Amino acid sequence: MDLALSIMMLAIVGLVAGAWFAFRRGQRRQAWLMLILAVVMAVNVGIWTIPTQSGATLKGAAPT
């Protein structure tokens, strides 16, 4: 699980960087799609790692 979340975070950084380059080249639609995907992935990582009020996370509850 740690490896998957780490790869997702690296992908988020790559997507944001790629979107920045796409904006500079004038490919606005592709850049916006990359940013939307980065946000969706960031929310997904957040869902798995942010603790609830009881302190539990989905990552901690996932079977190994």
Buried (B, 14 or more C-beta within 10 A) or exposed (E): EEEEBEEBBEBBEEBBEBBEEBBEEEBEEBBEBBBEBBEEBBEEBEEBBEEEEEEEBEBEEEEE
